[in-house]
């Protein structure tokens, strides 16, 4: 695999996630969050488990990994997908994808703590820039104005979008899931673990939907709606998560997860074309900030090392 091919393959999950969010957004209102979350997980997991033997991989989750696997399933499948579906009801695909992709910031801190991954000054600057972008998107305009003493807080509540809190919870769940997958896959195949965690995480969501009297058991979706759901499940979940967790077990977690900041680019493009969603000027600035953050964090070693080497005194200079 060439460097270009590997790079494109690493970006592919985030492109699929961004476009899948645009496909899912119109379905949550009529289908309900538990059903949409279930349909994103369960069919995708079944397809992966069928494919695993044909790929020459083992379906078994090693007994030493099962405790971590169960925790990974609860956090990354059940909680994350439910929070994501709930969040889409209030934020839309474009803004929602940027809020949820605050998770690389959390992953970087966890990877530093658990795996001793280095975050040099360029990486820290990148994380701060990304956090600034998330603040511009997630914090209501009245509160931002209040910080500059330009407004009171009487209309603060109206500034929050309904799904903001759910999306930030989804970001936290996804970040924890990204780290937990390393522990769940220490002795097991990442593709098999991905399939099983989707199936086991999707079953309680299906039961939840069945017990919810406020939504129809089978939603009144058109053929196009079902095609959107199939895309979100088979490509936006089965393919995307398999590639993501495969790389997450092999790459620098901080740099790789920061590619998640690219997800909003694809979500905004597809949300704008398909759903007519638009961001205001402050939100576009926020998107620019998170993209700059991707560049700084992913290239932190390449940017920092030449500068650091040039700033260090050479042996001859010390003698002089």
Number of C-alpha atoms within 10 A of each C-alpha: 7 7 8 9 10 11 11 12 16 21 19 19 24 26 20 21 24 29 28 28 28 29 25 26 26 17 23 18 16 15 19 21 24 25 28 28 29 28 20 28 30 26 19 28 28 16 16 24 21 13 16 16 12 9 9 8 14 17 20 12 19 17 10 14 17 17 12 16 25 16 17 27 25 18 23 26 28 25 19 26 26 24 25 27 28 26 29 28 23 20 21 23 30 28 26 30 30 30 27 30 29 28 24 29 24 22 25 27 17 19 18 15 11 10 12 10 16 15 20 15 14 20 25 17 16 27 26 16 22 29 19 16 26 22 16 19 23 24 15 18 18 19 20 16 13 13 11 8 9 10 15 12 12 9 13 16 11 11 14 18 17 15 22 24 19 24 30 23 21 29 26 24 25 28 26 20 24 26 22 18 23 22 19 27 24 15 15 22 18 27 27 24 28 30 28 26 24 30 23 18 27 30 16 14 25 19 13 15 23 15 11 14 9 8 16 14 15 11 14 12 13 9 9 9 16 15 13 20 22 20 20 28 26 23 19 27 28 27 19 23 24 19 19 23 22 18 17 21 18 10 13 16 22 24 22 21 27 28 22 26 27 21 26 29 21 22 29 28 19 21 25 16 12 12 17 10 17 16 14 9 9 13 19 14 15 23 25 15 21 28 23 17 28 25 17 25 30 20 15 21 16 11 16 15 13 10 10 9 10 9 9 9 9 10 8 7 8 7 6 5
